């Protein structure tokens, strides 16, 4: 909220229009970017090779993520009236035993072999 001493500057319709136009462009670019990212990632995962002559290369990074729902499991443990120490031990055991899901991320890296002419 503005303070009483601060004089408000009116917002011009052109500013609103410009902002709305940029917001729309950002959303469209975001959607197009996601479609292209999904396509490139799928092709890389299928074995396609990334060209190495340009300033950037694409690389697939594999990560392992736990599939456990910590909030739900914590609630169940508390409901079952585990003590603090026993509850922590149980959570640690569950995390160690939980299955891992493979997640692929595509990152953009500088191509160190590319020489700018």
WOFEN-V538058 format. One record per pair of residues at least 4 apart in sequence whose ideal C-beta (glycine too) atoms are under 6 Angstrom apart, sorted by the first residue. I is the first residue (numbers start at 1). J is the second residue. If there is no record, write none. Layout:
# WOFEN-V538058
{{I	J} {I	J}}
This chain:
# WOFEN-V538058
{{2	6} {2	8} {11	15} {29	33} {41	106} {43	48} {44	48} {44	60} {50	57} {50	58} {52	57} {55	111} {55	114} {56	108} {56	111} {57	109} {57	111} {58	106} {59	107} {59	109} {60	104} {61	105} {61	107} {62	102} {63	103} {64	100} {65	101} {65	103} {66	98} {67	99} {67	101} {68	98} {70	74} {77	82} {77	87} {77	90} {82	86} {82	87}}
